[in-house]
Amino acid sequence: MARRMSISLEKRGVTCVAELLDKDAPLTCDAVWEHLPQRGDAYHAKYARNEVYAMVERFAEIPQENPTVTPIPGDVVLFSFSSGMLDRKFKEEKGIDALPGVIDLAIFYGRNNLLLNGDVGWVPGNVYGTIVEGLGEMAEACNDVWRSGGVGERLVYRRITE
């Protein structure tokens, strides 16, 4: 049976369920699973299009596997950034400037995403999960983060054990 996790926008009270892609991204899945729960301030991407993410302290060194620069709706993606990869003002704004590196835990809720950063170029991420329940409601909530703002919102990842 596939491992599953819940992903919630805490303030909005919306949760979806993602299935881990153990066969496609085994190292990423194991690292994330072992370090759940994870939570962080929710942000909506500026450039990638339909992405909501949280930056968390780097909990593992994770190589690139099952990478994409064109995530599709329902993709659950991990990005690992060294301290030198991110712009100083961006790190200050997110309160992560003292960390040696961060992991970006992201969900994609709509089409036509492109992971191209004006500062560094292509930014491939590891697709390690797919949302299997609640994508519609989560997409509406994510779009509300875009339109209304994410101040006070938290993105929370938890194991589902049965």
Secondary structure, DSSP 8 states (H G I E B T S, - for coil): ---EEEEEETTTTEEEEEEE-TTT-HHHHHHHHHT--EEEE-EE-SSSSSEEEEEEE--S-----SEESS--TTEEEEEEEEGGGS-HHHHHHHT-TTSSEEEEEEEE-SS----EETTTEE--EEEEEEEEE-HHHHHHHHHHHHHH--TT-EEEEEEE--
